Amino acid sequence: MNAPRFSVILVNWNTAAMTCEVIRSVFAESSRSGVPVEVVVSDNGSGDESVTRIREAFPEVRVIENRANLGFSRAVNRALPQCHGEHVVLLNTDATLEEGALAAFVETFERAPKVGIQGASLLNPDGTPQNSSAPFPNLATELVPKWLLRALHPSVFESKVPPGSTEPREVDSVIGACLVIRGETLREIGPVDERFFFFLEETDWCFRARARGWKVVVNPGARVVHGQGKSSEKVLTDSRIEFHRSRYRYFRKNHGVLSAGCLFVGMILKLVVESLSAWTVVLASLGTSSRARRRARVVSALLAWHLLGCPKGWGLEGRFLL
């Protein structure tokens, strides 16, 4: 057998059916393109017989059984020593590879030796483009409305791959639904920072790669259909709290304590306005809109978490690690 060109890591938590579908897409694309791959599943203590179902369907897949939900970063780092491919792909369990994706990744690595990380052109299930990249977080990106930033600096904040694009575009960071890291880059910058339980670990990885002189690009030839949050929608409020926690950790690590403190104050003010707005919509609809009620509950929980001093027992990390 040929040595794998890519090691594909999937972090699974109670998404057996979706994970099996992703594995099928990976092997199908490998067969079409002739690019050899291996798949490593890091299972975070699933209770839906994921491990049994994956092993029965795909005996060639290496499955790592974590006894609990360790979070995304730790699960990835458990898988990395088990990878034998030249490069590593992090792929969400709600993301499937389209035809030509692996070949596009190979081509870009071969003709652009300073590209250290690639992201895919992410698509919704209906084929419309999703956000595939993001600027590095700063106070402006986190506190100023996104629509205003795009209006003021469209080229900087263009996060979707424009139709008809063919050439990889250099960006700050790629969306982690599909992230491909060159083996040499991985050896130089090291594994994912485990302080990020979930969210922004890929942004931090891109930040570290660019700091070492590697380029980060979105590859329009690598198309990936992404369910965008299907794997975490069951724990929506906890997921949003975890995103905010990861954001503060990112700021403290990469921008300093003062910047993180300014973000905290700004987010409280922003969440007060958003909470009032959300509950106004609920009242205006007489409580008949389930979407409005859900948004109001989530925003209120985020505000409460901030006002209580960001307690550790809230969020995904609190649910699974404490």
Buried (B, 14 or more C-beta within 10 A) or exposed (E): EEEBBBBBBBBBBBBBEBBBBBBBBBBEBBEBBEBBBBBBBBBBBBEEEBBEBBBEEBEEBBBBEBEEBBBBBBBBBBBBEBBEBBBBBBBBBBBBBBEBBBBBBBBBBEEBEEBBBBBBBBBEEEEEBBBBBBBBBBBEBBBBEEEEBBEEEEEEBBBBBEEEBEEBBEBBBBBBBBBBBBBBBBEBBEBBBBBBBBBBBBBBBBBBBBEEEBBBBBBBBBBBBBBBEBBBEEBBBBBBBBBBBBBBBBBBBBBEEEBBEBBBEBBEEBBBEBBEEBBEBBEEEEEEBEEBBBBBBBBBBBBBBBEEEBEEEBBBBBBBBE
